[in-house]
């Protein structure tokens, strides 16, 4: 480990990779925000267009709303993309071990990419959940906190502990109490009694919205730390598909470019090393196209995961479902991956925007990485 730390060559590549990932994430982030709002805000009879999403974000949050949650995604992407490419390089090194020409087959690249995608999911899940909820907040109408604080009733310590800094909706609570007042009850003050129950923390009995639980500590107090890895299975399937298709397609283009370059050489090279390095521009374009294809192949699971991350499931509700042995609706694959049956017609919403985002991010990350290495690493 000490030798690895003292190796300036390794440190230079790590810095270049982190900078390229940050740059690619920042450039493509507005497209990611538009994609998330389309996935979350769409319904069976409601289809949002990118222009509608942009206008809504500008109206509620301004230009900065398109970059809401950028810091969280950048932290997650640096570790996640590093894990994806790192695992891929380690596995392909085992494949190439003992081979004369260091050749990697497309099928081997697909398998290595799938394992790398699984590693990326585990690393980025907590950051992605916070990022998604902050993006939703940027496109949501926030209540007037000052006016609500003046008329807000005192909530119980339990509710304040579960959902901190939340202002109770007095209007909703009053309507709920009026609806329940027709029932026979012996309690002298039913309104005060209802405030003591956690399921009435919002005043309606419904769970809070995603914009009310968007900080890591708020998620941990209301939903538990496990919620940071919410719907991990759909994330694993999504990133395994993305990593496998991305690296498989990239390896296919790599072989095609190697063969195209070797055609005009005399004598013909006996291995890929004799062909020489490929153009960074060509590699970047191949990475961008591979990212678009991989995004299209995994988009349905991305939609399922994004929508699940916006569902607030308090700890007490999760325990009740566990004790009652509550069965998830849908078919076996839908239950295993967390796809709700009502979302079957929504799984491909925003696919074009995600393909564009993935293509831009992949092109910038690979291109800027090769450029940084070329400038920083001495020849």
Long-range contacts (C-beta under 8 A, 24 or more apart in sequence): 9-377, 12-373, 12-376, 12-377, 13-373, 13-377, 15-372, 15-376, 16-369, 16-372, 16-373, 16-376, 17-81, 17-82, 17-85, 17-369, 18-78, 18-82, 19-368, 19-372, 20-364, 20-365, 20-366, 20-367, 20-368, 20-369, 20-372, 21-74, 21-77, 21-78, 21-81, 21-82, 21-365, 22-74, 22-77, 22-78, 23-364, 23-365, 23-368, 24-360, 24-361, 24-362, 24-363, 24-364, 24-365, 24-368, 25-70, 25-73, 25-74, 25-77, 25-361, 26-67, 26-70, 26-74, 27-360, 27-361, 27-364, 28-357, 28-358, 28-360, 28-361, 28-364, 29-66, 29-67, 29-70, 29-73, 30-66, 30-67, 31-353, 31-354, 31-356, 31-357, 31-360, 32-73, 32-135, 32-357, 33-57, 33-65, 33-66, 33-67, 33-68, 33-69, 33-135, 33-138, 34-66, 34-350, 34-353, 35-350, 35-353, 35-354, 35-357, 36-132, 36-135, 36-136, 36-306, 36-350, 37-135, 37-136, 37-139, 38-349, 38-350, 38-353, 39-302, 39-303, 39-306, 39-307, 39-346, 39-349, 39-350, 40-132, 40-136, 40-210, 40-306, 40-307, 40-310, 41-139, 42-346, 42-349, 42-350, 43-346, 44-342, 44-345, 44-346, 47-349, 48-349, 50-353, 53-139, 56-139, 57-138, 57-139, 60-138, 60-139, 60-140, 60-141, 60-142, 61-138, 61-139, 65-138, 65-139, 66-138, 68-134, 68-135, 68-137, 68-138, 69-130, 69-131, 69-132, 69-133, 69-134, 69-135, 69-138, 70-131, 72-127, 72-128, 72-130, 72-131, 72-134, 73-127, 73-128, 73-131, 75-127, 76-123, 76-124, 76-126, 76-127, 76-128, 76-131, 77-124, 77-127, 79-123, 79-124, 80-120, 80-121, 80-123, 80-124, 80-127, 81-120, 81-365, 83-116, 83-119, 83-120, 83-122, 83-123, 84-113, 84-116, 84-117, 84-119, 84-120, 84-239, 84-243, 85-116, 86-116, 86-119, 87-112, 87-115, 87-116, 87-119, 88-112, 88-113, 88-115, 88-116, 88-243, 88-247, 91-115, 91-116, 100-271, 101-270, 101-271, 101-272, 101-273, 102-271, 102-272, 102-273, 103-271, 103-272, 104-251, 105-251, 106-248, 106-251, 106-252, 106-255, 107-248, 109-247, 109-248, 109-250, 109-251, 110-244, 110-245, 110-247, 110-248, 111-244, 112-247, 113-243, 113-244, 113-245, 113-246, 113-247, 113-248, 114-240, 114-241, 114-243, 114-244, 115-240, 115-243, 116-243, 116-247, 117-236, 117-238, 117-239, 117-240, 117-241, 117-242, 117-243, 117-244, 118-236, 118-239, 118-240, 118-243, 120-239, 120-243, 121-232, 121-235, 121-236, 121-238, 121-239, 121-240, 122-229, 122-232, 125-228, 125-229, 125-230, 125-232, 125-235, 126-216, 126-228, 126-229, 128-235, 128-309, 129-219, 129-227, 129-228, 129-230, 129-309, 130-214, 130-215, 130-216, 130-219, 132-210, 132-306, 132-309, 132-310, 133-210, 133-211, 133-213, 133-214, 133-309, 133-310, 134-214, 136-210, 136-211, 136-214, 136-310, 137-210, 137-211, 137-214, 140-209, 140-211, 142-211, 143-167, 143-169, 153-195, 154-195, 155-195, 155-201, 156-195, 156-196, 158-196, 158-198, 159-195, 159-198, 159-200, 159-201, 161-221, 162-198, 162-201, 162-221, 162-222, 162-314, 162-315, 163-201, 163-208, 163-212, 163-213, 163-218, 163-221, 163-222, 164-217, 164-218, 164-221, 165-218, 166-201, 166-202, 166-208, 166-212, 168-195, 168-201, 168-202, 168-203, 169-202, 169-203, 169-204, 170-203, 171-203, 172-202, 172-203, 172-204, 173-200, 173-203, 173-204, 175-204, 176-200, 176-203, 176-204, 176-205, 198-314, 198-316, 199-316, 199-317, 207-311, 207-312, 207-313, 207-314, 207-317, 208-312, 209-312, 210-309, 210-310, 210-311, 210-312, 212-312, 213-312, 222-312, 222-314, 222-315, 223-312, 223-313, 223-314, 223-315, 223-318, 224-315, 224-318, 227-313, 230-308, 230-309, 230-311, 230-313, 231-304, 231-305, 231-308, 231-309, 231-337, 231-338, 233-336, 233-337, 233-338, 234-301, 234-304, 234-305, 234-308, 234-337, 234-338, 234-339, 235-301, 235-305, 237-298, 237-301, 237-337, 238-298, 238-301, 238-302, 238-305, 239-298, 241-294, 241-297, 241-298, 241-301, 242-294, 242-295, 242-297, 242-298, 243-294, 245-290, 245-293, 245-294, 245-297, 245-298, 246-290, 246-291, 246-293, 246-294, 246-362, 247-290, 249-289, 249-290, 249-293, 249-294, 250-286, 250-287, 250-290, 253-286, 253-289, 253-290, 254-278, 254-283, 254-286, 257-282, 257-283, 257-286, 280-367, 280-370, 280-371, 280-374, 281-367, 283-366, 283-367, 283-370, 284-363, 284-366, 284-367, 284-370, 285-363, 287-362, 287-363, 287-365, 287-366, 287-367, 288-359, 288-360, 288-362, 288-363, 288-366, 289-359, 290-362, 291-358, 291-359, 291-361, 291-362, 291-363, 292-355, 292-356, 292-358, 292-359, 292-362, 294-358, 295-351, 295-354, 295-355, 295-357, 295-358, 295-359, 296-351, 296-355, 299-347, 299-348, 299-350, 299-351, 299-354, 299-355, 300-339, 300-347, 300-348, 301-337, 301-339, 302-354, 303-343, 303-346, 303-347, 303-348, 303-349, 303-350, 304-337, 304-338, 304-339, 304-340, 304-343, 304-347, 305-338, 307-340, 307-343, 307-346, 308-338, 308-340
